[in-house]
């Protein structure tokens, strides 16, 4: 069921939530990182297009959407399906990474609206917190350092630590297991269609905060709610507790 961010429906949303769920269902919140916590996906997309211009291949927004949320191994397979031997994925990825990293070093890490507020709320109210991302751990640590944020999570699971990347549910299943929490009691926060599919496939409740990808009918059906920003997630948690 989808609840929109319309003031006139706030009371209705609260009633529908109580009707559908038992109180205090959510015990843990699992975050994606790129495009959800940090505003990096646009830079990454620009980096891929820069790599394409440098190496002589075209990559459009539809292809880029398919890569979001996937780990390096899966993205490499996609590139081979699209371009065969004509494009060296690892060389293209290196160019993309250099493009992205140079701009992050120059301008700092842009954080998504409501991130610090939500993290503080979760800690103050005793929720377990996990980070589940397709990005490698070394890069994750660097991103948090750039943002000036501590990696204050109970569990961190990275893309090089699971067999199958999103849209497979592995990363969220592993996070829930390490948290010691049933997936159905975990709320997954995601921005990408692949991440939404992964969270839903793991049996978690999923909230989408769209970034570059707008929700399709398929994605809407998989989501508990679609929020404008991370601050809105607190409304879900408050409704769950009341």
Long-range contacts (C-beta under 8 A, 24 or more apart in sequence): 1-224, 2-220, 2-223, 2-224, 2-225, 2-226, 3-224, 3-225, 4-226, 5-227, 5-228, 5-232, 10-235, 13-235, 13-239, 14-239, 14-242, 17-236, 17-239, 17-240, 18-239, 18-242, 21-240, 23-240, 23-241, 23-242, 24-240, 24-241, 25-184, 25-185, 25-205, 25-240, 26-127, 26-185, 26-186, 26-187, 26-205, 26-236, 26-237, 26-240, 27-127, 27-128, 27-181, 27-185, 27-186, 28-127, 28-128, 28-129, 28-130, 28-154, 28-176, 28-179, 28-181, 28-185, 28-186, 28-187, 29-122, 29-127, 29-128, 29-129, 29-130, 29-186, 29-187, 29-188, 29-189, 29-233, 29-237, 30-129, 30-130, 30-131, 30-132, 30-172, 30-175, 30-176, 30-179, 30-186, 30-187, 30-188, 30-189, 30-199, 30-204, 31-129, 31-130, 31-131, 31-132, 31-133, 31-153, 31-189, 32-69, 32-132, 32-133, 32-188, 32-189, 32-190, 32-191, 32-192, 32-195, 33-131, 33-133, 33-135, 33-140, 33-143, 34-68, 34-133, 34-134, 34-135, 35-68, 35-191, 35-192, 35-211, 35-212, 36-112, 36-189, 36-190, 36-191, 36-195, 36-209, 36-211, 36-230, 37-111, 37-112, 37-115, 37-230, 38-109, 38-110, 38-111, 38-112, 38-143, 38-147, 39-110, 39-111, 39-112, 39-211, 40-100, 40-104, 40-109, 40-110, 40-143, 41-68, 41-191, 41-211, 41-212, 42-211, 42-212, 43-99, 43-100, 43-103, 43-104, 44-96, 44-100, 45-212, 46-99, 47-95, 47-96, 47-97, 47-98, 47-99, 47-100, 48-92, 48-96, 50-95, 50-96, 50-99, 51-92, 51-93, 51-95, 51-96, 51-99, 52-92, 54-95, 55-87, 55-88, 55-91, 55-92, 55-95, 57-83, 57-86, 57-87, 57-92, 61-212, 64-212, 65-192, 65-193, 65-212, 65-213, 66-194, 68-192, 68-193, 68-194, 68-195, 68-212, 68-213, 69-134, 69-165, 69-166, 69-167, 69-190, 69-192, 69-193, 69-194, 69-195, 69-198, 70-134, 70-165, 70-166, 70-194, 71-134, 71-159, 71-160, 71-162, 71-165, 72-136, 72-159, 72-160, 73-165, 74-164, 74-165, 104-143, 104-146, 105-146, 108-146, 108-147, 109-143, 109-146, 109-147, 109-148, 111-147, 111-149, 112-209, 112-229, 112-230, 113-229, 113-230, 113-231, 114-229, 114-230, 114-231, 114-232, 114-233, 115-230, 116-149, 117-230, 117-231, 117-234, 118-230, 118-231, 118-233, 118-234, 119-149, 119-152, 121-234, 121-237, 122-237, 123-152, 125-237, 127-237, 128-154, 128-155, 128-179, 128-181, 129-153, 129-154, 129-155, 130-154, 130-155, 130-156, 130-157, 130-175, 130-176, 130-178, 130-179, 130-186, 131-155, 131-156, 131-157, 131-175, 132-157, 132-171, 132-172, 132-174, 132-175, 132-188, 133-157, 133-158, 133-159, 133-171, 134-158, 134-159, 134-165, 134-166, 134-171, 135-159, 136-160, 137-161, 154-179, 155-179, 166-192, 166-194, 166-195, 166-197, 166-198, 167-193, 167-194, 167-195, 167-197, 167-198, 167-201, 168-198, 168-201, 169-198, 169-199, 169-201, 169-202, 169-203, 170-198, 171-198, 172-198, 172-199, 172-201, 172-202, 172-204, 173-202, 176-202, 176-204, 187-224, 187-233, 187-236, 187-237, 189-230, 189-233, 193-218, 193-219, 196-222, 196-223, 197-222, 207-233, 207-236, 209-233
